[in-house]
Amino acid sequence: MYDLQQKAILTDQVILALKTIFDPEIPVNIYDLGLVYEVNINNEGVAEITMTLTAPNCPVAEDLPVEVHDKVAAIPGLTGCNVTLTFDPPWDRAMISDAGLLELGFL
């Protein structure tokens, strides 16, 4: 069983890993792009990630969740990773973080 401190440390590591994954059409990582809706570490040490894509017919619809799974599952201390893809709510530009907007030149 993982305590709150362990979960917090692992969550930070997951977010750092997610920030190394980029949408090929937009030069911003998927976390700052707002594609990651939720990151949780359960009591067994499994990262539970809920994410979306910029559009349901996104050309990387099959590849991006696999890349997320593989990079996150490789983090020491985690026992696994589950990635859930959702389109509710649908992604829009308002979900981009300030860091992402700055990177895109919108701030």
C-alpha positions in Angstrom: 0.0 0.0 0.0 1.3 3.4 -1.0 1.0 6.4 1.4 0.1 9.9 0.4 3.8 11.1 0.2 4.7 8.2 -2.1 1.7 8.9 -4.3 2.6 12.6 -4.5 6.2 11.8 -5.5 5.1 9.3 -8.1 2.5 11.7 -9.4 5.2 14.3 -9.9 7.4 11.8 -11.7 4.4 10.8 -14.0 3.8 14.5 -14.9 7.5 14.9 -15.7 7.3 11.9 -18.0 4.1 13.2 -19.6 5.9 16.5 -20.3 8.4 14.5 -22.6 5.6 13.4 -24.9 4.6 15.7 -27.7 1.6 15.9 -30.0 3.2 15.7 -33.5 1.0 18.5 -34.9 1.4 21.0 -32.1 4.9 21.7 -30.6 3.8 21.5 -27.0 3.9 18.5 -24.6 0.7 16.7 -24.0 0.5 17.8 -20.4 0.7 21.5 -21.1 -1.5 21.1 -24.1 -4.2 20.0 -21.7 -4.6 16.5 -23.1 -4.1 14.9 -19.7 -7.3 15.2 -17.7 -6.3 13.2 -14.6 -3.3 11.5 -13.0 -3.8 9.3 -10.0 -1.7 6.7 -8.3 -3.8 3.9 -6.7 -3.0 2.0 -3.5 -1.3 -0.7 -5.5 1.1 1.8 -7.2 -0.6 1.8 -10.6 -0.8 5.1 -12.4 -4.3 5.8 -13.6 -4.3 8.3 -16.4 -7.3 9.8 -18.2 -6.5 11.7 -21.3 -7.9 12.9 -24.6 -6.7 13.8 -28.1 -7.0 17.1 -29.9 -9.7 15.4 -32.1 -11.3 11.9 -32.3 -9.8 11.4 -35.7 -6.3 12.5 -34.6 -3.6 10.7 -36.7 -1.8 9.5 -33.5 -5.0 8.1 -31.9 -3.5 4.7 -31.7 0.1 5.6 -30.9 -0.1 8.4 -28.3 -1.9 6.4 -25.6 0.7 3.6 -26.1 3.6 6.0 -25.8 2.0 7.4 -22.6 1.6 3.9 -21.2 5.1 2.8 -22.0 6.8 6.0 -20.6 4.8 6.0 -17.4 5.0 2.3 -16.8 8.8 2.5 -16.9 8.9 4.9 -13.9 10.6 3.1 -10.9 8.2 2.6 -8.1 5.1 2.2 -10.2 3.6 -1.3 -10.6 1.8 -0.5 -13.8 -0.1 2.0 -15.8 -3.7 2.2 -17.1 -4.5 4.8 -19.8 -8.1 5.7 -20.4 -8.9 7.7 -23.5 -12.0 9.9 -23.4 -13.5 12.6 -25.5 -15.8 14.0 -22.7 -15.2 16.8 -22.4 -13.8 17.4 -25.9 -10.5 19.2 -26.0 -10.2 22.8 -27.0 -7.6 25.5 -26.9 -8.8 26.8 -23.6 -7.3 23.7 -21.9 -3.7 24.7 -22.9 -1.7 25.7 -19.8 0.0 29.1 -19.6 3.3 27.4 -20.2 1.9 25.9 -23.3 0.4 29.2 -24.5 3.8 30.8 -23.9 5.5 28.1 -25.9 3.1 28.6 -28.7 3.6 32.4 -28.6 0.1 33.2 -27.5 1.2 34.9 -24.2 
